[in-house]
């Protein structure tokens, strides 16, 4: 209890009795008890609120992950080529790349046979 033993409590009680007086001491003890009780209650409520917020954050992350997966799945179904035949045909831009790749392969093959 904060490093206060029985001898320290007795000294504090005697000093309080002398300073405050025997008439007001019981009322002061009740008031301090209520204050410490309210403080403990507020502390417990704060802890519970923080625990609930922590759990809610975890749940929000889980739901966001589920929503992102659903959005990704829907996006895949929407972004399909309209005509599969035109999607596989080479365009003007990549025909040059294909011919360059074939030339490189021919060079590699001729170097290997020499």
N, C-alpha and C positions, 0 to 999 in steps of 0.2 A: 504494500500500500504506500507507494512513493517513498519507501525507505524510512517511514515513520513507525517506530515501535511503540509499545505500551508506555514506557517512561515518558516519551515525547508527548504522547496524547494527554497524559495526566498533567504535565506541565502546562500545555496549551489550555486545558480545561480550567486549571486553577487560575491562570492569568485572565482568561475570559470571565470567570466568575468574579474576580476582583474588579476588572475594568467595567464590565457591563452591569453587573449586579445580579442578584439571585431572582429578582422579579422579571427581568426582561430576557434572561438566558433561555428559558423554554420556548418563548416565541421566536427568538433568533434561531434556535436549533430547528424548529419547524420550517421557518423560512428558508434556511440553508438546505434542508432536506428536500423541499419542493424545488428549489433552484437546481440542485444536482439531479433530481429526478427528471425535470424537464430537459436538462442538458443531455442526459443519457438517452431520453426518448428521441430528441432531435438528432442525436448522433446515429442512433439505430435507423431512423427513417432515412437519413442521408445515405447510410451504407446500403440499405435496401434499394433506394432509388438508383444508386450507382450500379448495383448488380443487375437491376432490371434494364438499365440503359445498355450495359455491356451485352446482355443477352439479346436485346433488340437489335443491336449493331450486328451481331452474328447472324440473326435471322434476316436482316436486310441484305447482308452480303450474300446469303444463300439464295434469296429471291432474285437478287440482281443477276447472279450467275445463271439461274434458271431462265430468266427473261432474256439474257444475252444469247443463250443457247437457242431458244425458240426463235429469236430474231435472226440468228445466223442460219438456222435451218430454213426459215421462210425466204431469206435472201438467196440461198442456193437454188431454191425452186423457181424463183423469179428470174434469176440471171442465167438462164439456159439459152443457147443460141436458137434463133427463130427457125433457121433452115440449116440442118446439120450438114447438108452437102456443101454449102458455101463456106461453112466454118472450116472444113478440112482442106479446101483448095488454097494453094499459095497465092498470096497477094503480090502486087508489083514490088512492094518493098522487100519481101523476104525471098523472092525468086533469085535476086542477086546474091543474097547470103547463101542460098542453097548451092548455087553454081560455084561460089568461092570455096565452100566446104568440100565440094567434089574435087576441085582442083588441088586443094590441100591434101586430100586423101590420095590422089594420084601421085603427088610429089612424094608423100611418105612411102607409098608402095614402090616407087622407082628407086628410092634411096635404099630401101631394104633389100632389093634384088641385086644391087651392084656389088 
